[in-house]
Amino acid sequence: MNEKTSKYLPTTEDDPRIAPPLHNARSTGEKRADVSRALAVDSQSMPYVVGESTRMREIYTIIRKAAPWDANVCIEGENGTGKELVARAVHFSGPRRDHPFVTLDCSTIAEGLIESHLFGHVKGAFTGAVSSRQGVFAQGHTGTVFIDEITELAPHLQAKLLRVIQTGEFVMVGGSQPQRANVRIITATNRDLRQAVAKGVFREDLYFRIAVVHIAIPPLRERRKDIPLLVAHFLRGFMASGHRQDIRGLTSRAMTALSNYPWPGNVRQLKNWIEQALVLADGDLIDLEHFPSLTREASDVMQAPVPLAPLGLRLEELERWYVLETLRRADGNRTKAARQLGISLRGLQYKLRRYGTNGGAVEPDVTGGAAANGAIGMMRQWQGRSDASMSG
């Protein structure tokens, strides 16, 4: 990272999530100004992103190669993996770094308002449009527009976005005059866009336009080597922002537990847990007891009886049995089951749909039997096979 690039990196006082990792940090008592200066001196770090695992180094290589160009970038990854931070790394490592970086999260905006947020609207374009308003393409002119969760775009908006990419022009809602937009477009999604194209819910021509450069961010459970770096990074950030100054670090057992946890919420969840531990810690070391969610889940798993899988199952059938059994032991709580399985909630819902369950109304089963429908109903079939195998 050269001097000009580092000058535009926010300090940890602005946002502790986006500082590059420190390798030569001094004591936790160092002044905030010292921390801020140190953030700019590590020439080997990638701005905004933390990690030294093989997968992350591959991403750094892509970012460095893509940053000087204006080629559109598509970032895929589960929720909480840091897709926006990677997008910022691309922007601030390239020639547009001095120009706007404008974001739009399609998942947080009502479908009827997304077009206005994208292209802007003129006064009187619709009820409530009491004045004209610029969209992200006008706001991001000469810079970068980051569109998060792009798969949430309706088909007609996908067509309009494709038109903007092809011509560099857009028309405000309620307007008639085309306007120019000189922007680099970076998109992100927590879904597999190629599967969305195959299912017909996302335009193939738009996919090829936005995914000139493709970056797939691995979930945290697939880059556990980075967990100690992320823990240290978040601790430094929170302390530099005025939080606890007396914390020396984590005990070895706490770090081991964090490294072995499946992290369904990925890096975002880790950051939240570190902040929670800072609040709960009494001394200068963070221990296992300062992560109540982690210890509670571990206790639930240890106390639950472990059933035996039916004999003679094929690999695919065994996976189905294990997923549904985990869901049954979680009393139908899909979020809890996904966490115990080490997969995302969306991933669990996909598996349930593939298994032919409704993925919804799963009733708790406190008697060991099963409900008449949904995933628990299917568990009765598997449990029956298991009992038959054991009795035979």
C-alpha positions as CSV (number, residue, x, y, z in Angstrom):
1,M,0.0,0.0,0.0
2,N,1.6,3.3,-1.1
3,E,1.7,6.5,0.8
4,K,-1.1,8.1,-1.3
5,T,-3.4,5.2,-0.7
6,S,-2.9,5.0,3.1
7,K,-3.7,8.7,3.5
8,Y,-7.3,7.9,2.7
9,L,-7.8,5.0,5.0
10,P,-10.1,5.8,8.0
11,T,-8.5,5.3,11.4
12,T,-9.8,2.9,14.0
13,E,-11.5,5.9,15.6
14,D,-13.7,6.2,12.6
15,D,-14.5,2.5,12.2
16,P,-12.6,-0.3,14.0
17,R,-13.7,-2.9,11.4
18,I,-11.6,-1.5,8.5
19,A,-8.1,-1.1,9.8
20,P,-5.5,-3.4,8.4
21,P,-3.8,-5.9,10.8
22,L,-0.9,-4.7,12.9
23,H,2.1,-7.0,13.3
24,N,4.3,-4.7,15.4
25,A,1.8,-3.3,17.9
26,R,3.3,-2.2,21.2
27,S,1.4,-2.3,24.5
28,T,-2.3,-1.9,24.9
29,G,-1.6,1.4,26.6
30,E,-0.3,3.1,23.5
31,K,-2.1,6.4,22.6
32,R,-4.8,6.5,20.0
33,A,-2.7,8.7,17.7
34,D,0.1,6.1,17.8
35,V,-2.4,3.4,16.8
36,S,-3.7,5.5,13.9
37,R,-0.2,6.2,12.6
38,A,0.7,2.5,12.9
39,L,-2.3,1.6,10.7
40,A,-0.6,3.3,7.7
41,V,2.9,1.8,7.9
42,D,2.3,-1.9,7.2
43,S,3.0,-2.0,3.4
44,Q,2.1,-5.7,3.3
45,S,-1.5,-5.3,4.5
46,M,-4.5,-4.9,2.4
47,P,-6.6,-1.9,3.3
48,Y,-9.9,-2.8,5.1
49,V,-9.4,-6.5,5.1
50,V,-7.8,-8.8,7.8
51,G,-6.4,-12.3,7.2
52,E,-3.3,-14.2,6.2
53,S,-4.8,-17.6,5.3
54,T,-4.2,-19.0,1.8
55,R,-7.8,-18.1,0.7
56,M,-7.5,-14.5,1.8
57,R,-4.1,-14.1,0.2
58,E,-5.7,-15.3,-3.1
59,I,-8.3,-12.6,-2.6
60,Y,-5.6,-10.0,-2.0
61,T,-4.0,-10.9,-5.3
62,I,-7.3,-10.5,-7.1
63,I,-7.9,-7.1,-5.5
64,R,-4.4,-5.8,-6.4
65,K,-4.8,-6.9,-10.0
66,A,-8.3,-5.6,-10.4
67,A,-8.0,-2.3,-8.5
68,P,-6.2,-0.3,-11.3
69,W,-8.8,-1.2,-13.8
70,D,-12.4,-0.1,-14.2
71,A,-13.7,-3.6,-14.7
72,N,-16.9,-4.4,-12.7
73,V,-16.4,-6.7,-9.7
74,C,-18.9,-9.1,-8.2
75,I,-18.3,-10.3,-4.7
76,E,-20.0,-13.5,-3.3
77,G,-20.0,-14.6,0.3
78,E,-22.2,-15.5,3.2
79,N,-23.7,-12.8,5.4
80,G,-21.1,-11.3,7.7
81,T,-18.0,-12.3,5.7
82,G,-17.0,-8.7,4.9
83,K,-18.2,-8.2,1.3
84,E,-18.5,-4.4,1.7
85,L,-15.0,-4.2,3.2
86,V,-13.5,-6.1,0.2
87,A,-15.4,-3.6,-2.1
88,R,-13.8,-0.7,-0.2
89,A,-10.4,-2.3,-0.6
90,V,-10.9,-2.4,-4.4
91,H,-12.0,1.2,-4.5
92,F,-9.4,2.7,-2.2
93,S,-6.6,0.7,-3.9
94,G,-7.5,2.1,-7.3
95,P,-7.3,5.4,-9.2
96,R,-10.8,6.4,-8.1
97,R,-9.8,6.5,-4.4
98,D,-10.2,10.3,-4.2
99,H,-13.7,10.1,-5.5
100,P,-17.1,9.0,-4.0
101,F,-17.7,5.4,-2.7
102,V,-21.5,5.2,-2.6
103,T,-23.4,2.1,-1.3
104,L,-26.9,0.7,-1.8
105,D,-28.2,-2.3,0.1
106,C,-31.1,-3.7,-1.9
107,S,-32.2,-6.0,0.9
108,T,-33.0,-3.0,3.2
109,I,-35.2,-1.0,0.8
110,A,-38.8,-1.6,-0.2
111,E,-39.0,-2.9,-3.8
112,G,-41.0,0.0,-5.0
113,L,-38.3,2.5,-3.8
114,I,-35.2,0.8,-5.1
115,E,-35.4,2.4,-8.6
116,S,-35.5,5.8,-7.0
117,H,-32.5,5.0,-4.8
118,L,-30.6,3.8,-7.9
119,F,-31.4,6.5,-10.4
120,G,-33.0,9.3,-8.4
121,H,-36.4,10.9,-9.0
122,V,-37.7,14.3,-10.0
123,K,-40.2,16.4,-8.0
124,G,-43.7,15.0,-8.4
125,A,-42.6,11.7,-9.8
126,F,-44.8,9.8,-7.3
127,T,-46.8,10.5,-4.2
128,G,-44.5,11.9,-1.6
129,A,-41.8,13.1,-4.0
130,V,-41.9,16.7,-2.8
131,S,-38.5,17.4,-4.2
132,S,-36.0,16.0,-6.6
133,R,-33.4,13.5,-5.3
134,Q,-30.3,12.1,-6.7
135,G,-29.7,8.3,-6.8
136,V,-26.5,6.5,-6.2
137,F,-25.4,6.7,-9.8
138,A,-25.5,10.5,-9.7
139,Q,-23.9,10.6,-6.2
140,G,-21.1,8.2,-7.2
141,H,-20.2,10.0,-10.5
142,T,-16.5,9.6,-11.1
143,G,-16.3,7.2,-8.2
144,T,-17.6,3.7,-7.3
145,V,-21.1,2.5,-6.8
146,F,-21.4,-0.6,-4.5
147,I,-24.7,-2.5,-4.9
148,D,-25.2,-5.0,-2.1
149,E,-27.5,-8.0,-2.4
150,I,-28.0,-7.4,-6.1
151,T,-30.2,-10.6,-6.4
152,E,-33.0,-8.7,-4.6
153,L,-33.4,-6.5,-7.8
154,A,-36.7,-7.2,-9.6
155,P,-36.4,-8.3,-13.3
156,H,-37.3,-4.9,-14.7
157,L,-34.7,-3.2,-12.6
158,Q,-32.1,-5.8,-13.7
159,A,-32.9,-4.7,-17.3
160,K,-32.5,-1.0,-16.4
161,L,-29.2,-1.6,-14.6
162,L,-27.9,-3.6,-17.6
163,R,-28.8,-0.6,-19.8
164,V,-26.8,1.8,-17.5
165,I,-23.8,-0.5,-17.7
166,Q,-24.0,-0.7,-21.5
167,T,-24.6,2.9,-22.3
168,G,-23.3,4.8,-19.2
169,E,-26.6,6.7,-19.1
170,F,-29.7,6.6,-16.8
171,V,-33.0,8.4,-16.5
172,M,-34.4,9.6,-13.2
173,V,-37.8,8.3,-12.1
174,G,-40.4,10.7,-13.6
175,G,-37.8,12.3,-15.8
176,S,-37.1,12.2,-19.5
177,Q,-33.6,13.4,-20.0
178,P,-30.8,10.8,-19.9
179,Q,-27.9,11.6,-17.6
180,R,-24.3,10.4,-17.8
181,A,-22.8,8.2,-15.1
182,N,-19.0,7.6,-15.0
183,V,-18.8,5.0,-12.2
184,R,-17.2,1.7,-11.5
185,I,-19.8,-0.8,-10.3
186,I,-19.1,-3.3,-7.6
187,T,-21.8,-5.7,-6.6
188,A,-22.3,-8.3,-3.9
189,T,-24.6,-11.1,-3.0
190,N,-24.9,-13.9,-0.4
191,R,-26.3,-16.2,-3.1
192,D,-24.7,-18.2,-5.9
193,L,-25.4,-16.0,-8.9
194,R,-24.7,-18.8,-11.3
195,Q,-27.4,-20.9,-9.6
196,A,-29.7,-17.8,-9.7
197,V,-29.1,-17.6,-13.5
198,A,-29.8,-21.3,-13.9
199,K,-33.1,-20.9,-12.1
200,G,-34.1,-17.9,-14.2
201,V,-34.3,-15.4,-11.4
202,F,-31.3,-13.4,-12.5
203,R,-30.4,-12.2,-16.0
204,E,-27.5,-14.1,-17.6
205,D,-26.4,-11.0,-19.6
206,L,-26.4,-8.9,-16.5
207,Y,-24.4,-11.5,-14.7
208,F,-21.6,-11.4,-17.3
209,R,-21.6,-7.6,-17.2
210,I,-21.2,-7.3,-13.4
211,A,-18.9,-10.3,-12.8
212,V,-16.0,-9.4,-15.1
213,V,-13.9,-9.9,-11.9
214,H,-15.3,-12.5,-9.5
215,I,-14.3,-12.7,-5.8
216,A,-15.6,-15.4,-3.6
217,I,-15.1,-14.7,0.1
218,P,-14.8,-17.9,2.2
219,P,-16.9,-18.2,5.4
220,L,-14.9,-17.8,8.7
221,R,-15.1,-21.5,9.4
222,E,-13.1,-22.2,6.3
223,R,-10.3,-19.8,7.3
224,R,-9.8,-20.5,11.0
225,K,-6.2,-19.5,10.8
226,D,-7.4,-15.9,10.6
227,I,-9.4,-16.0,13.8
228,P,-6.5,-15.0,16.2
229,L,-5.6,-12.1,13.8
230,L,-9.2,-11.0,13.7
231,V,-9.5,-11.2,17.5
232,A,-6.4,-9.0,18.0
233,H,-7.7,-6.6,15.3
234,F,-11.0,-6.1,16.9
235,L,-9.5,-5.8,20.4
236,R,-7.2,-3.0,19.1
237,G,-10.0,-1.3,17.4
238,F,-12.4,-1.2,20.4
239,M,-9.6,-0.1,22.7
240,A,-8.5,2.6,20.3
241,S,-12.1,3.8,20.2
242,G,-12.1,4.5,23.9
243,H,-13.3,1.2,25.3
244,R,-11.4,-0.9,27.8
245,Q,-7.6,-0.1,27.9
246,D,-6.5,-2.7,30.4
247,I,-7.2,-5.9,28.4
248,R,-4.0,-7.9,27.6
249,G,-5.7,-10.5,25.5
250,L,-7.5,-13.9,25.6
251,T,-6.6,-17.0,27.6
252,S,-5.5,-20.0,25.5
253,R,-8.7,-22.0,26.2
254,A,-10.8,-19.0,25.1
255,M,-8.9,-18.7,21.9
256,T,-9.1,-22.4,21.2
257,A,-12.8,-22.4,21.7
258,L,-13.2,-19.5,19.3
259,S,-11.0,-21.2,16.8
260,N,-13.1,-24.3,16.9
261,Y,-16.5,-22.6,16.7
262,P,-18.4,-22.9,13.4
263,W,-19.3,-19.2,13.2
264,P,-22.6,-19.1,11.3
265,G,-22.5,-15.3,11.6
266,N,-19.0,-15.2,10.3
267,V,-16.7,-12.2,11.0
268,R,-19.6,-9.9,12.0
269,Q,-20.5,-12.4,14.8
270,L,-16.9,-12.6,16.0
271,K,-16.7,-8.9,16.2
272,N,-19.9,-8.7,18.3
273,W,-18.7,-11.4,20.6
274,I,-15.4,-9.7,21.2
275,E,-17.2,-6.5,22.1
276,Q,-19.5,-8.4,24.4
277,A,-16.5,-10.1,26.1
278,L,-14.9,-6.7,26.7
279,V,-18.0,-5.6,28.5
280,L,-18.2,-8.7,30.6
281,A,-14.5,-9.2,31.4
282,D,-13.5,-8.3,35.0
283,G,-9.8,-8.6,34.8
284,D,-7.2,-7.9,32.2
285,L,-7.7,-11.3,30.4
286,I,-10.8,-12.5,28.5
287,D,-11.7,-16.1,29.3
288,L,-14.2,-18.6,28.2
289,E,-16.9,-17.4,30.7
290,H,-16.9,-14.1,29.0
291,F,-18.5,-15.6,25.9
292,P,-21.9,-16.8,27.4
293,S,-23.4,-17.7,24.0
294,L,-20.4,-20.0,23.3
295,T,-20.5,-21.7,26.6
296,R,-24.3,-22.1,26.6
297,E,-24.2,-23.8,23.1
298,A,-21.3,-26.0,24.1
299,S,-23.2,-27.1,27.2
300,D,-26.4,-27.9,25.2
301,V,-24.4,-30.1,22.8
302,M,-22.6,-31.9,25.6
303,Q,-25.8,-32.7,27.6
304,A,-27.9,-33.8,24.6
305,P,-28.0,-37.6,24.0
306,V,-26.3,-38.7,20.8
307,P,-28.4,-41.0,18.7
308,L,-27.0,-43.7,16.4
309,A,-27.4,-43.3,12.7
310,P,-29.3,-46.1,10.9
311,L,-27.0,-48.7,9.3
312,G,-26.7,-49.1,5.6
313,L,-27.3,-45.4,4.6
314,R,-25.6,-44.0,1.6
315,L,-23.5,-40.8,2.1
316,E,-26.3,-38.5,0.9
317,E,-28.9,-40.3,3.1
318,L,-26.6,-40.0,6.1
319,E,-26.2,-36.3,5.6
320,R,-30.0,-35.9,5.4
321,W,-30.4,-38.0,8.6
322,Y,-27.8,-35.9,10.4
323,V,-29.3,-32.6,9.4
324,L,-32.8,-33.6,10.4
325,E,-31.7,-35.2,13.6
326,T,-29.8,-32.0,14.5
327,L,-33.0,-30.0,13.7
328,R,-35.0,-32.3,16.0
329,R,-32.6,-32.0,18.8
330,A,-32.8,-28.2,18.4
331,D,-36.6,-28.4,19.0
332,G,-37.2,-27.2,15.4
333,N,-35.2,-24.0,15.9
334,R,-33.5,-23.6,12.5
335,T,-31.1,-20.9,13.6
336,K,-29.8,-23.0,16.5
337,A,-29.6,-26.1,14.2
338,A,-27.7,-24.2,11.5
339,R,-25.2,-23.0,14.2
340,Q,-24.7,-26.5,15.5
341,L,-24.2,-27.8,11.9
342,G,-21.7,-25.1,11.1
343,I,-23.7,-23.8,8.2
344,S,-25.6,-20.6,7.5
345,L,-29.4,-20.4,8.1
346,R,-29.9,-20.0,4.3
347,G,-27.8,-23.1,3.7
348,L,-30.0,-25.1,6.1
349,Q,-33.2,-23.8,4.5
350,Y,-31.8,-24.9,1.1
351,K,-31.1,-28.4,2.4
352,L,-34.6,-28.7,3.9
353,R,-36.1,-27.7,0.6
354,R,-34.0,-30.2,-1.2
355,Y,-35.1,-32.9,1.3
356,G,-38.7,-32.1,0.5
357,T,-39.6,-30.5,3.9
358,N,-41.4,-27.2,4.2
359,G,-38.5,-25.6,6.0
360,G,-41.0,-23.9,8.2
361,A,-43.5,-25.0,10.8
362,V,-41.3,-27.5,12.6
363,E,-42.9,-28.4,15.9
364,P,-40.8,-29.1,19.0
365,D,-40.6,-32.8,19.8
366,V,-40.0,-33.3,23.5
367,T,-41.2,-36.9,23.7
368,G,-38.7,-38.4,21.3
369,G,-41.5,-39.0,18.6
370,A,-42.0,-36.8,15.6
371,A,-44.6,-34.3,14.3
372,A,-46.8,-35.4,11.5
373,N,-45.3,-33.0,9.0
374,G,-42.2,-31.0,8.1
375,A,-38.7,-32.1,9.0
376,I,-39.8,-33.8,12.2
377,G,-42.2,-36.0,10.2
378,M,-39.3,-37.2,8.1
379,M,-37.3,-37.9,11.2
380,R,-39.9,-40.5,12.2
381,Q,-39.0,-42.5,9.1
382,W,-35.3,-42.3,9.8
383,Q,-35.8,-43.1,13.5
384,G,-37.9,-46.1,12.6
385,R,-35.1,-47.4,10.4
386,S,-32.6,-46.9,13.2
387,D,-34.7,-48.7,15.7
388,A,-35.2,-51.6,13.3
389,S,-31.5,-51.8,12.7
390,M,-30.7,-51.8,16.4
391,S,-33.4,-54.4,17.3
392,G,-32.3,-56.7,14.6
